[in-house]
Amino acid sequence: MVSPAFADGAARNSPAAATAVAAMRRPIVVNFVISVCSPYVTSQSNGELDPVCVRGFSLNGTICIVIRTKLSVKRSKFEKTRPIMTNPEPVFTDPLFVMQGKSVLIVGSGGFGQHIAKTLSERGVNLAVFDLNPNSLKALSDEAPNIMVGTVDISSADSIAAMIDATIARFGRIDGAVNATGVLRTGPAQSLPIADFRQSLEVNVTGAFELSRQLATTMTPQGGGRIVHIASVSSLVSNEEYAAYSASKAGLSQLVRVLAREWASQGVLLNAIGPSMADTDMTQGTFSSEEKRAQALSVIPMGRFCEAEDLTGVVLLLLSQAGCYITGQTIFVDGGRTLV
Ligand SMILES: NC(=O)c1ccc[n+]([C@@H]2O[C@H](COP(=O)([O-])OP(=O)(O)OC[C@H]3O[C@@H](n4cnc5c(N)ncnc54)[C@H](O)[C@@H]3O)[C@@H](O)[C@H]2O)c1
């Protein structure tokens, strides 16, 4: 809804707007007219209403508008000609996103986890990074020696407990955690080994559940904390031969919703990020031919695969003050993949 103050301002700017505002003082339905027009009105450099935009007709004293498709065309034109972002400061200097001095545990130091660790390390976060595979940890500690590293098996409750204890012993608390572990087992459903299906659930869902509840137990006495799981577009879309992975990622997204609801009053906020396909170790060998790769690309409206860097903004959002009222969500970072 447009406020009367905005409407009066628009009326001062142009005769066409004044006509619309005068109409607004008639019965309440007219407010709807201005409400629908408001994105358009604000997008005009000269403040004028497009005659097509305000085209309506009278029906029992009601004014209706026929403009939905028109709006999107006009908006995109506007975005090309007038920059929307005017703040020249990099986002991470905004106090809402500051992470300096926080303690964060990252579980999984593969393609995505590695990038998230570097991003947070650059922002002065006290970091503990754990993975099943010590090789990826070595690469990380060689590059950033101040990061605490260790091994963990997320499918073992004892191993998770030891990891949390070690992190608390080092930093005293855990403000946030990112779970970037995962396994991808694919194949035709009828011949997929049941062990592959079980392992997908064991690591991607049961591991995430055990990790979340041990973290919540640690975070609750601190007054709360943030937990972020990496889900996938497979939480939502279906792909042939992805039965095990998709079932596990959909399960993870729903798990996040339930736990978020259960722990919201304790200040423990849980969310998931749903990336589209990225070139990491996990996806090596996914495509048997260039044709299959091109086919996978063709269903991403932005025309490229995800890169680890694409997750930076949403990770900072979900771990920082900026995300203080977001819980239970899976935020898709997917170039539009889930729209197709
Ligand atoms: N790469 C993609 O295309 C893609 C797309 C969407 C979502 N994801 C998800 O992002 C997350 C990170 O994937 P990635 O692309 O960085 O893959 P990756 O293979 O590079 O990293 C996954 C990491 O998880 C670790 N891991 C596996 N099982 C473990 C266990 N039991 N205990 C502890 N660590 C374990 C592996 O050692 C590896 O380092 C995963 O959850 C994945 O499903 C990946």
The ligand as a Gaussian input file, in Angstrom:
#p B3LYP/6-31G(d) Opt

LIG

0 1
 N       28.859000     -29.388000      -5.496000
 C       27.581000     -29.279000      -5.800000
 O       27.180000     -29.281000      -6.981000
 C       26.578000     -29.077000      -4.707000
 C       25.334000     -28.522000      -5.064000
 C       24.381000     -28.346000      -4.075000
 C       24.656000     -28.696000      -2.782000
 N       25.880000     -29.223000      -2.459000
 C       26.101000     -29.578000      -1.067000
 O       27.105000     -28.751000      -0.538000
 C       27.776000     -29.432000       0.528000
 C       29.272000     -29.378000       0.281000
 O       29.545000     -30.064000      -0.926000
 P       30.839000     -29.755000      -1.826000
 O       30.371000     -29.463000      -3.179000
 O       31.729000     -28.804000      -1.119000
 O       31.434000     -31.219000      -1.903000
 P       32.844000     -31.787000      -1.423000
 O       32.808000     -33.230000      -1.764000
 O       33.923000     -30.957000      -1.982000
 O       32.772000     -31.581000       0.178000
 C       32.026000     -32.438000       1.008000
 C       32.887000     -32.724000       2.215000
 O       32.129000     -33.527000       3.129000
 C       33.058000     -34.389000       3.754000
 N       32.364000     -35.537000       4.327000
 C       31.726000     -36.526000       3.685000
 N       31.256000     -37.412000       4.562000
 C       31.603000     -36.978000       5.795000
 C       31.410000     -37.467000       7.102000
 N       30.775000     -38.634000       7.341000
 N       31.901000     -36.754000       8.142000
 C       32.568000     -35.606000       7.929000
 N       32.802000     -35.099000       6.718000
 C       32.314000     -35.776000       5.645000
 C       34.002000     -34.808000       2.630000
 O       35.230000     -35.307000       3.120000
 C       34.157000     -33.507000       1.862000
 O       35.299000     -32.781000       2.269000
 C       27.211000     -30.852000       0.522000
 O       26.197000     -30.941000       1.479000
 C       26.606000     -30.981000      -0.851000
 O       25.573000     -31.935000      -0.880000
 C       26.844000     -29.408000      -3.395000

